[in-house]
Amino acid sequence: MIIDRVGLLALEAVANFDYGDAMDKTLLFFEAQRSGKLPPNQRVKWRGDSGLKDGFLQGVNLVGGYYDAGDHVKFGLPMAYSVTILAWSVVDYRKEIVDLNQMENTLAAIKWGTNYFIKAHTQPNVLWAQVGDGESDHYCWERAEDMTTPRTAYKLDPSHPGSDLAGEAAAALAAASLAFQPYDSSYSTLLLVHAKQLFSFADTFRGLYDDSIPNAQAFYTSSGYSDELLWAATWLYRATNDEHYLKYVVDNAVSLGGTGWAVREFSWDNKYAGVQILLTKILLDGAGGSYTPTLKQYQAKADYFTCACLQKNDGYNVALTPGGLIYVREWNNLQYASSAAFLLAMYSDYLSEKKAVLTCPEGQVQPSDILSFAKSQADYILGKNPKAISYLVGYGQNYPIHVHHRGASIAPVSVLHDSVSCIEGFETWYSRPQANPNIIHGGLVGGPSKTDDFSDDRSNYEQTEPTISGSAPLIGLFCKLQSLSGSYHHRSPYQKPPASYHARPSAPNHKAPESSNPYNNAPGAPVTFLHSIISAWKIGPTTYYKHKVVVKNTSQKPITDLKLVVDNLSGSLWGLSQCQEKNTYELPQWIKVLNPGSQLIFVYIQGGSQAKISIKSYQ
């Protein structure tokens, strides 16, 4: 019966999407996100070398690694998670990736990250965790090749611990050691040495990385480190078969929450479901031994996550949009859907190999049902959704063209030889209505709202910014789905393999004291404006200010078609949509109505005095 259902699924896959092409484009996204000296076989030609002095001020070589999203900060936690997931894809889908002739590209994507973490792990108890300042980086809209913002490096050590980040890095290097083992045993051994040391550092000196590096708090705040300790130990057990690590996850199952937390999310911040499914594999393989009772408790939580995704968890389910997409958070929701779909595809395989079924509160579930649901998430991403849009940039005929990504939105160095300054980037490129000059193939954008609505607007960063942590799970997911079709197409020369924000805000969260602007708040007006300056910086003799304006509906009625006039504006504005009339702006497309008491925020940058905001019209 299972074979028949998988066969039907395979036929459906053939009819719908070319997952192999989608996988190849996703690998291109990782090339577009590379920092450092680019290799000769770089396929994304609009990118150039960047960040070539990262770490030098601190006396350490931190050149390389990945930019996390549309900005140019190298955040260690989402980067390490992305490497772990890429490596997991190779470990369990080795045959499928080889059949697609993508092993070399996939290993190259992993190695670009692992080489960086080896550099960053300068001593057994030292890990350089971040390069770049999130706040100053977001003041600038410039190409990575032109970076003028500070490249400050931040490290973890015994006095400044970060068990979550060090644990995730240990998991990434342990998983990668398994991925490389058949191809480069000496590199695999080196990765394992670093993984063991990083796990020891994470476990011995416990603490949250963003307590040690407050600069990261506004961007990738960690909810805890217990899951990463279990995650790292689980991967080290799989990579070494050393019972010490299995004993660790069993002995600490209660204290670190592994058998206590029943979750409905798998992401760069929350690894519990991944731990629980990996440990269930050990149980299914019959390798639990005396640890079997505790591993069964882990399995119960793995089943909870899976049943919740499949809407069979007695009401305690993962939320879905009307179009069937997993919905976890407003900000960059597709990263949660892609991670969950990847994990479900893995669990489906683990159960199928042992001819096991899943028993949910609302009935039994076959492994093929789990895979079918994972496929539904992939298909939604690729275009089977209410908007009929592919959220994987460059795939299909209809995809976002105003992606919130600095490098993609500015003409490349090969075309525009002059450097682009921070403010010029905002004024000339960020605000332009035309499509991005560069297609960032394979970037998974943040995606639609909980009602399946989507606005392809560069300023709508919640929905149009791609991340490496969102794209990484797609490699394993797409190669698995393509393998069901039994079709391995030949790629174009452009796709030929080479020879060798979260939720995360795009603006700083510190504030200057707010003051109202009396000449903008007319008596009886349905909205009020509250201005504040949230940052300031100098470029040459000029001081620039970043202004935040809160627009609040103070009336008793909903407001639609609100149009504002912004006078004395000399810089760039985002958060509103510009009208044809001069100096006139309206609500962005994704805000249809401003209800009583609700508010919206827009931001602008300019030198000199603030702009004057007033109401033009409303309904």
C-alpha positions as CSV (number, residue, x, y, z in Angstrom):
1,M,0.0,0.0,0.0
2,I,2.8,2.4,0.9
3,I,4.6,1.7,-2.4
4,D,1.4,2.4,-4.3
5,R,0.9,5.7,-2.6
6,V,4.4,6.8,-3.2
7,G,4.0,5.8,-6.8
8,L,1.0,8.0,-7.1
9,L,2.9,10.8,-5.4
10,A,5.7,10.4,-7.9
11,L,3.3,10.7,-10.9
12,E,1.9,13.9,-9.3
13,A,5.4,15.3,-8.9
14,V,6.2,14.8,-12.6
15,A,3.0,16.6,-13.5
16,N,3.7,19.6,-11.3
17,F,7.2,20.9,-10.8
18,D,10.8,20.5,-11.8
19,Y,12.3,20.1,-8.3
20,G,15.7,19.4,-9.7
21,D,15.8,22.9,-11.4
22,A,14.5,24.4,-8.2
23,M,17.3,22.7,-6.2
24,D,19.9,24.0,-8.7
25,K,18.6,27.5,-8.3
26,T,18.6,27.2,-4.5
27,L,22.3,26.3,-4.6
28,L,22.9,29.4,-6.8
29,F,21.4,31.5,-3.9
30,F,24.2,30.2,-1.6
31,E,26.8,31.4,-4.2
32,A,25.1,34.8,-4.3
33,Q,25.4,35.0,-0.5
34,R,29.1,34.3,-0.3
35,S,31.4,36.7,1.5
36,G,35.1,36.8,0.8
37,K,37.3,36.0,-2.2
38,L,35.1,34.3,-4.8
39,P,36.4,31.2,-6.6
40,P,37.0,31.1,-10.4
41,N,34.0,28.8,-10.9
42,Q,31.6,31.2,-9.2
43,R,28.4,30.9,-11.2
44,V,26.7,34.1,-10.0
45,K,28.6,36.6,-12.0
46,W,27.0,39.8,-10.7
47,R,28.7,39.2,-7.4
48,G,32.3,40.2,-6.7
49,D,34.8,39.9,-3.8
50,S,33.8,41.5,-0.5
51,G,34.7,41.6,3.1
52,L,38.3,40.8,2.4
53,K,39.5,42.4,5.6
54,D,37.0,40.8,8.0
55,G,38.5,40.2,11.4
56,F,41.8,41.9,10.6
57,L,41.3,44.7,13.1
58,Q,40.9,42.0,15.8
59,G,44.0,40.2,14.5
60,V,42.1,37.2,13.2
61,N,41.2,36.1,9.6
62,L,37.4,35.9,9.3
63,V,37.2,36.3,5.6
64,G,34.5,34.0,4.0
65,G,31.3,32.6,5.2
66,Y,27.8,33.8,4.3
67,Y,25.8,37.0,4.5
68,D,22.6,36.0,6.2
69,A,19.9,37.7,4.1
70,G,19.6,40.9,2.1
71,D,22.2,42.7,4.3
72,H,25.9,42.2,4.9
73,V,26.2,40.9,8.5
74,K,27.6,37.5,9.1
75,F,25.4,36.2,11.9
76,G,26.8,32.9,13.3
77,L,23.6,31.3,14.5
78,P,21.6,31.2,11.3
79,M,24.7,30.5,9.3
80,A,25.6,27.4,11.4
81,Y,22.0,26.2,11.3
82,S,22.0,26.5,7.5
83,V,25.3,24.5,7.3
84,T,23.8,21.8,9.6
85,I,20.7,21.4,7.4
86,L,22.7,21.3,4.1
87,A,25.0,18.6,5.6
88,W,22.0,16.6,6.9
89,S,20.7,16.6,3.3
90,V,23.9,15.1,2.1
91,V,24.1,12.5,4.9
92,D,20.6,11.1,4.3
93,Y,20.0,12.0,0.6
94,R,23.4,11.1,-0.7
95,K,22.1,8.9,-3.6
96,E,19.5,11.4,-4.6
97,I,22.0,14.3,-4.8
98,V,24.5,12.2,-6.7
99,D,21.8,11.1,-9.2
100,L,21.0,14.8,-9.8
101,N,24.7,15.5,-10.4
102,Q,24.7,18.1,-7.6
103,M,27.0,16.6,-5.0
104,E,29.9,18.8,-5.9
105,N,27.8,22.0,-5.7
106,T,26.2,20.9,-2.4
107,L,29.5,20.1,-0.8
108,A,30.9,23.4,-2.0
109,A,28.0,25.2,-0.3
110,I,28.7,23.3,2.9
111,K,32.4,23.9,2.7
112,W,32.0,27.7,2.2
113,G,30.4,27.7,5.7
114,T,32.6,25.1,7.4
115,N,35.9,26.7,6.3
116,Y,34.6,29.9,7.9
117,F,33.8,28.2,11.2
118,I,37.2,26.6,11.3
119,K,38.7,30.0,10.9
120,A,36.4,31.5,13.5
121,H,37.2,28.7,16.1
122,T,40.7,30.1,16.9
123,Q,41.0,28.3,20.3
124,P,39.2,25.4,21.9
125,N,37.1,27.8,24.0
126,V,36.9,30.8,21.6
127,L,34.5,31.2,18.7
128,W,34.1,34.4,16.7
129,A,30.4,34.7,16.4
130,Q,29.5,37.6,14.2
131,V,31.1,40.0,11.7
132,G,29.4,43.3,11.0
133,D,27.3,45.7,13.0
134,G,23.6,45.1,12.4
135,E,22.5,48.6,13.2
136,S,25.0,50.5,11.1
137,D,24.6,47.9,8.3
138,H,20.9,48.8,8.1
139,Y,21.6,52.5,7.7
140,C,23.2,51.7,4.3
141,W,21.8,50.4,1.1
142,E,25.0,49.4,-0.8
143,R,26.6,46.5,-2.6
144,A,28.7,44.1,-0.5
145,E,31.6,45.0,-2.9
146,D,31.3,48.7,-1.7
147,M,30.9,48.2,2.0
148,T,31.7,51.2,4.1
149,T,30.0,50.2,7.3
150,P,32.1,48.9,10.3
151,R,33.1,45.2,10.1
152,T,33.3,44.8,13.8
153,A,33.9,41.2,14.9
154,Y,32.4,39.7,18.1
155,K,33.7,36.6,19.9
156,L,32.5,34.1,22.5
157,D,34.9,32.9,25.2
158,P,34.6,31.5,28.8
159,S,33.8,35.0,30.1
160,H,31.3,35.7,27.2
161,P,29.7,32.3,26.6
162,G,27.2,31.4,23.9
163,S,26.1,27.8,24.2
164,D,23.4,28.1,21.6
165,L,25.8,29.4,18.8
166,A,28.7,27.2,19.9
167,G,26.4,24.2,20.1
168,E,24.9,24.9,16.6
169,A,28.4,25.3,15.2
170,A,29.4,21.9,16.8
171,A,26.3,20.3,15.2
172,A,27.1,21.9,11.8
173,L,30.7,20.6,11.8
174,A,29.7,17.1,13.1
175,A,27.1,16.8,10.4
176,A,29.5,18.1,7.8
177,S,32.1,15.6,8.9
178,L,29.6,12.8,8.0
179,A,28.8,14.5,4.7
180,F,32.5,14.7,3.6
181,Q,33.6,11.4,5.0
182,P,33.4,9.4,1.7
183,Y,35.0,12.2,-0.3
184,D,37.7,13.8,1.9
185,S,38.4,11.8,5.1
186,S,41.2,14.1,6.4
187,Y,38.8,17.1,6.1
188,S,36.1,15.1,7.8
189,T,38.4,14.3,10.7
190,L,39.4,18.0,11.0
191,L,35.7,19.0,11.2
192,L,35.1,16.4,13.9
193,V,38.0,17.7,16.0
194,H,36.5,21.2,15.9
195,A,33.0,19.9,16.6
196,K,34.0,18.1,19.7
197,Q,35.9,21.1,21.1
198,L,33.0,23.4,20.3
199,F,30.5,21.1,22.1
200,S,32.7,21.0,25.1
201,F,33.0,24.8,25.1
202,A,29.2,25.1,24.7
203,D,28.4,22.7,27.5
204,T,31.1,23.8,30.0
205,F,30.6,27.6,29.7
206,R,26.8,28.0,29.5
207,G,25.0,31.2,28.4
208,L,23.1,32.8,25.7
209,Y,25.2,34.2,22.9
210,D,23.1,37.3,22.5
211,D,23.7,38.1,26.2
212,S,27.4,38.1,25.4
213,I,26.8,40.0,22.1
214,P,23.9,42.5,22.7
215,N,24.4,43.7,19.1
216,A,22.7,40.5,17.9
217,Q,19.6,40.9,20.0
218,A,17.6,43.1,17.6
219,F,18.2,40.6,14.8
220,Y,18.6,36.9,15.9
221,T,17.5,36.7,19.5
222,S,18.0,33.2,20.9
223,S,15.1,31.7,23.0
224,G,17.5,29.3,24.8
225,Y,20.5,27.0,24.4
226,S,19.2,23.7,25.8
227,D,18.0,22.5,22.4
228,E,21.4,23.3,20.8
229,L,23.3,21.3,23.4
230,L,21.1,18.3,22.7
231,W,21.3,18.9,19.0
232,A,25.1,19.0,19.0
233,A,25.4,15.9,21.1
234,T,23.0,14.0,18.8
235,W,25.0,14.9,15.7
236,L,28.2,14.0,17.5
237,Y,26.8,10.6,18.4
238,R,25.7,10.1,14.8
239,A,29.2,11.2,13.5
240,T,31.2,9.2,16.0
241,N,29.0,6.4,17.3
242,D,30.5,7.2,20.7
243,E,28.0,6.2,23.4
244,H,29.2,9.1,25.5
245,Y,27.1,11.5,23.4
246,L,24.0,9.2,23.4
247,K,24.2,9.0,27.2
248,Y,24.4,12.8,27.3
249,V,21.0,13.3,25.5
250,V,19.5,10.6,27.7
251,D,20.9,11.8,31.0
252,N,19.9,15.4,30.1
253,A,16.6,14.6,28.5
254,V,14.6,16.2,31.3
255,S,16.9,19.0,32.4
256,L,17.4,20.3,28.9
257,G,13.8,19.8,27.8
258,G,14.3,17.2,25.1
259,T,11.5,14.9,26.4
260,G,9.6,17.8,27.9
261,W,9.1,20.2,25.0
262,A,6.4,19.4,22.6
263,V,6.9,21.9,19.8
264,R,5.2,23.0,16.6
265,E,8.2,24.8,15.1
266,F,11.6,23.8,13.7
267,S,13.9,26.7,12.8
268,W,17.3,28.3,13.3
269,D,16.2,29.1,16.9
270,N,14.4,25.9,17.9
271,K,15.9,22.5,17.2
272,Y,13.9,20.3,19.5
273,A,11.8,18.7,16.8
274,G,15.0,17.9,14.9
275,V,16.6,16.3,18.0
276,Q,13.5,14.3,18.6
277,I,13.3,12.9,15.1
278,L,17.0,12.1,14.9
279,L,16.8,10.2,18.2
280,T,13.7,8.4,16.9
281,K,15.8,7.1,14.0
282,I,18.2,5.5,16.5
283,L,15.2,3.8,18.1
284,L,13.7,2.7,14.8
285,D,17.1,1.3,13.8
286,G,17.0,-0.9,17.0
287,A,20.1,0.8,18.4
288,G,18.5,2.2,21.6
289,G,19.7,-0.6,24.0
290,S,19.3,0.4,27.6
291,Y,18.4,3.9,26.5
292,T,15.2,2.7,24.7
293,P,12.7,4.0,27.4
294,T,14.0,7.6,27.2
295,L,14.3,7.4,23.4
296,K,10.6,6.4,23.3
297,Q,9.8,9.6,25.2
298,Y,11.7,11.6,22.5
299,Q,9.7,9.7,19.9
300,A,6.4,10.8,21.5
301,K,7.5,14.4,21.0
302,A,8.6,13.7,17.4
303,D,5.2,12.3,16.7
304,Y,3.5,15.3,18.4
305,F,5.3,17.7,16.0
306,T,4.4,15.6,13.0
307,C,0.8,15.1,13.9
308,A,0.5,18.8,14.6
309,C,1.7,19.6,11.1
310,L,-0.7,17.1,9.5
311,Q,-3.6,18.6,11.5
312,K,-4.2,15.4,13.4
313,N,-3.2,16.4,16.8
314,D,-6.5,16.8,18.6
315,G,-6.7,20.5,18.0
316,Y,-3.1,21.3,19.0
317,N,-2.1,21.8,15.4
318,V,0.3,24.0,13.4
319,A,-1.6,27.0,11.9
320,L,-2.2,26.9,8.2
321,T,-3.1,29.6,5.8
322,P,-6.3,29.2,3.8
323,G,-4.1,28.1,0.9
324,G,-2.5,25.3,3.1
325,L,0.8,26.9,4.0
326,I,2.3,26.3,7.5
327,Y,2.1,29.7,9.3
328,V,4.2,30.4,12.3
329,R,5.1,34.1,12.2
330,E,4.4,37.2,10.2
331,W,8.1,37.9,9.6
332,N,9.7,35.7,7.0
333,N,7.2,32.8,7.5
334,L,8.4,30.7,4.6
335,Q,11.6,29.8,6.5
336,Y,9.4,27.9,9.1
337,A,7.5,26.1,6.3
338,S,10.6,25.0,4.5
339,S,12.3,23.8,7.7
340,A,9.2,21.8,8.7
341,A,8.7,20.3,5.3
342,F,12.4,19.2,5.2
343,L,12.1,17.6,8.6
344,L,8.8,15.8,7.7
345,A,10.4,14.4,4.5
346,M,13.2,13.0,6.7
347,Y,10.9,11.5,9.2
348,S,8.8,10.0,6.4
349,D,11.9,8.2,5.1
350,Y,12.9,7.0,8.6
351,L,9.4,5.5,9.2
352,S,9.1,4.1,5.7
353,E,12.5,2.3,5.9
354,K,11.2,0.3,8.9
355,K,7.6,-0.1,7.5
356,A,6.4,1.9,10.5
357,V,3.3,4.1,10.7
358,L,2.6,7.1,12.8
359,T,-0.3,7.0,15.3
360,C,-1.8,10.5,15.9
361,P,-4.6,11.4,18.3
362,E,-6.9,11.5,15.2
363,G,-5.8,8.3,13.6
364,Q,-3.0,6.5,11.9
365,V,-0.8,8.2,9.3
366,Q,1.3,6.5,6.7
367,P,4.8,7.7,5.9
368,S,3.6,8.6,2.4
369,D,1.0,10.9,4.0
370,I,3.8,12.8,5.8
371,L,5.7,13.1,2.6
372,S,2.6,14.2,0.7
373,F,2.2,17.1,3.2
374,A,5.9,18.0,2.9
375,K,5.4,18.1,-0.9
376,S,2.4,20.4,-0.5
377,Q,4.6,22.9,1.2
378,A,7.2,22.7,-1.6
379,D,4.5,23.0,-4.2
380,Y,3.0,26.1,-2.4
381,I,6.5,27.7,-2.5
382,L,6.9,26.9,-6.2
383,G,3.6,28.3,-7.3
384,K,0.7,26.2,-6.2
385,N,-0.8,28.9,-4.1
386,P,-3.7,31.4,-4.2
387,K,-1.4,34.1,-5.8
388,A,0.0,31.6,-8.4
389,I,3.4,33.1,-7.7
390,S,6.7,31.2,-7.1
391,Y,8.3,32.4,-3.9
392,L,11.6,30.9,-5.0
393,V,13.1,33.8,-7.0
394,G,14.0,32.9,-10.6
395,Y,11.9,29.8,-10.7
396,G,8.9,29.7,-13.0
397,Q,7.4,32.5,-15.0
398,N,6.0,34.6,-12.1
399,Y,8.2,35.4,-9.0
400,P,9.1,38.4,-6.9
401,I,11.1,41.0,-8.8
402,H,11.5,43.7,-6.1
403,V,13.4,41.5,-3.7
404,H,14.6,43.2,-0.5
405,H,18.3,42.5,-1.2
406,R,21.0,45.1,-1.5
407,G,23.2,43.3,-4.0
408,A,20.4,42.2,-6.2
409,S,18.8,45.7,-6.3
410,I,21.8,47.6,-7.4
411,A,23.5,47.3,-10.8
412,P,26.7,45.2,-10.5
413,V,30.2,46.5,-10.5
414,S,30.7,45.1,-14.0
415,V,28.0,47.5,-15.2
416,L,28.2,50.4,-12.8
417,H,31.9,50.7,-12.1
418,D,31.6,53.6,-9.5
419,S,30.9,52.7,-5.9
420,V,27.4,53.3,-4.5
421,S,27.3,55.2,-1.3
422,C,24.8,54.5,1.6
423,I,22.5,57.4,0.8
424,E,22.8,57.0,-3.0
425,G,21.8,53.4,-2.6
426,F,18.6,54.4,-0.8
427,E,17.8,57.3,-3.1
428,T,18.7,55.8,-6.5
429,W,18.2,52.1,-6.1
430,Y,16.0,51.2,-3.0
431,S,13.2,53.5,-4.0
432,R,13.1,52.8,-7.7
433,P,9.9,51.2,-9.0
434,Q,11.6,49.0,-11.5
435,A,12.6,45.4,-11.0
436,N,15.9,44.5,-9.4
437,P,18.7,44.6,-12.0
438,N,20.0,41.3,-10.8
439,I,17.9,38.1,-10.3
440,I,18.9,36.4,-7.1
441,H,18.1,32.9,-8.2
442,G,17.0,30.5,-5.6
443,G,16.3,33.0,-2.8
444,L,13.3,32.0,-0.8
445,V,11.6,35.3,0.1
446,G,9.7,35.8,3.4
447,G,6.5,34.9,1.7
448,P,2.8,35.7,2.2
449,S,0.7,36.7,5.2
450,K,-1.6,34.4,7.2
451,T,-4.3,35.1,4.6
452,D,-2.0,34.2,1.6
453,D,-1.6,37.9,0.7
454,F,1.7,39.0,-0.7
455,S,3.1,42.4,-1.8
456,D,6.1,42.4,-4.1
457,D,7.6,45.6,-2.7
458,R,11.3,46.2,-1.9
459,S,10.3,48.0,1.3
460,N,8.1,45.1,2.4
461,Y,11.1,43.3,3.9
462,E,8.9,41.0,6.1
463,Q,7.7,39.4,2.8
464,T,10.4,40.0,0.2
465,E,13.7,39.4,2.0
466,P,15.4,36.0,1.4
467,T,17.5,34.2,4.0
468,I,20.0,31.4,4.0
469,S,18.2,29.7,6.9
470,G,15.0,29.6,4.8
471,S,16.7,28.3,1.7
472,A,18.9,25.6,3.2
473,P,16.1,23.1,3.9
474,L,15.0,23.3,0.3
475,I,18.1,21.4,-1.0
476,G,17.1,18.2,0.8
477,L,13.4,18.7,0.2
478,F,13.7,19.3,-3.5
479,C,16.2,16.5,-4.2
480,K,13.9,14.0,-2.4
481,L,10.9,15.1,-4.4
482,Q,12.8,15.0,-7.7
483,S,14.0,11.5,-6.9
484,L,10.3,10.3,-6.8
485,S,9.9,11.2,-10.4
486,G,12.9,9.1,-11.5
487,S,13.7,11.9,-14.0
488,Y,17.1,13.5,-13.9
489,H,17.3,16.2,-16.6
490,H,20.3,17.8,-18.2
491,R,20.9,21.3,-17.0
492,S,21.8,24.3,-19.2
493,P,25.4,25.5,-19.3
494,Y,24.4,28.1,-16.7
495,Q,23.4,25.4,-14.3
496,K,26.3,23.1,-15.0
497,P,28.1,22.0,-11.8
498,P,31.5,23.6,-11.2
499,A,34.7,21.5,-11.5
500,S,35.6,21.8,-7.8
501,Y,13.6,37.0,10.6
502,H,13.5,35.0,11.5
503,A,12.2,36.9,12.5
504,R,14.6,39.7,12.3
505,P,14.1,43.5,12.0
506,S,15.8,45.5,9.3
507,A,16.0,48.6,11.6
508,P,17.7,49.2,15.0
509,N,15.6,48.9,18.1
510,H,17.1,51.7,20.1
511,K,15.1,55.0,20.3
512,A,15.7,58.6,21.1
513,P,13.1,60.4,23.2
514,E,10.0,61.0,21.2
515,S,8.4,64.3,20.7
516,S,5.2,65.2,18.9
517,N,5.1,67.5,16.0
518,P,2.3,70.1,16.6
519,Y,2.0,71.5,13.2
520,N,1.3,68.1,11.7
521,N,-1.4,67.1,14.2
522,A,-4.4,69.3,13.3
523,P,-7.3,69.5,15.7
524,G,-10.0,67.0,14.8
525,A,-7.8,65.0,12.4
526,P,-8.4,61.2,12.4
527,V,-4.7,60.4,12.8
528,T,-1.8,61.7,14.7
529,F,1.9,61.7,13.9
530,L,4.6,61.0,16.4
531,H,8.2,61.7,15.3
532,S,11.4,60.4,16.7
533,I,15.0,60.4,15.5
534,I,16.3,56.8,16.0
535,S,19.8,57.2,14.7
536,A,22.3,59.7,13.3
537,W,25.6,59.5,11.5
538,K,28.1,61.6,9.6
539,I,29.3,61.2,6.1
540,G,31.9,63.9,5.4
541,P,30.6,67.2,6.7
542,T,26.9,66.2,6.6
543,T,25.0,64.7,9.5
544,Y,22.2,62.3,8.4
545,Y,19.2,61.4,10.6
546,K,17.0,58.4,10.5
547,H,13.5,59.5,11.3
548,K,10.6,57.3,12.5
549,V,7.1,58.4,12.1
550,V,4.2,56.6,13.9
551,V,0.9,57.2,12.3
552,K,-2.0,56.3,14.7
553,N,-5.7,56.2,14.0
554,T,-7.1,58.2,16.9
555,S,-10.7,58.3,15.6
556,Q,-13.5,55.9,16.3
557,K,-13.8,54.7,12.7
558,P,-11.6,52.6,10.3
559,I,-9.7,54.7,7.8
560,T,-9.1,53.6,4.2
561,D,-7.4,55.4,1.2
562,L,-5.3,57.5,3.5
563,K,-3.0,59.8,1.6
564,L,-0.2,61.8,3.2
565,V,1.8,64.7,2.0
566,V,5.5,64.7,2.9
567,D,7.1,68.1,2.3
568,N,10.7,69.1,2.8
569,L,11.8,65.5,2.1
570,S,15.3,65.3,0.6
571,G,16.2,61.7,1.4
572,S,14.7,58.3,1.0
573,L,11.4,57.1,2.6
574,W,10.1,53.5,3.0
575,G,7.1,52.0,4.7
576,L,4.6,54.0,2.4
577,S,3.9,53.7,-1.3
578,Q,4.5,56.8,-3.5
579,C,1.5,58.2,-5.5
580,Q,1.7,59.9,-8.9
581,E,1.0,63.2,-7.3
582,K,4.2,65.1,-6.1
583,N,5.2,64.5,-2.5
584,T,2.1,62.3,-1.9
585,Y,2.1,58.8,-0.3
586,E,-0.5,56.2,0.5
587,L,-0.7,53.1,2.7
588,P,1.4,50.2,1.4
589,Q,-0.5,47.5,-0.5
590,W,-0.5,45.0,2.4
591,I,-2.3,47.5,4.7
592,K,-5.8,47.8,3.4
593,V,-7.3,49.6,6.4
594,L,-6.1,51.4,9.5
595,N,-8.5,50.4,12.3
596,P,-9.3,52.6,15.4
597,G,-6.3,52.6,17.8
598,S,-4.0,50.9,15.3
599,Q,-0.9,52.4,13.8
600,L,1.7,52.1,11.1
601,I,5.3,53.2,11.0
602,F,7.3,54.6,8.2
603,V,10.9,55.7,8.2
604,Y,12.9,58.2,6.2
605,I,16.6,59.3,6.0
606,Q,17.8,62.8,5.3
607,G,20.2,65.5,6.4
608,G,19.0,68.7,8.0
609,S,15.6,69.3,9.5
610,Q,12.8,66.8,9.5
611,A,10.1,66.6,6.9
612,K,6.6,68.0,7.4
613,I,3.8,65.3,7.3
614,S,0.2,66.2,6.7
615,I,-3.0,64.6,5.6
616,K,-4.1,65.0,2.0
617,S,-7.3,62.8,2.0
618,Y,-8.9,59.7,3.5
619,Q,-12.1,57.7,3.5
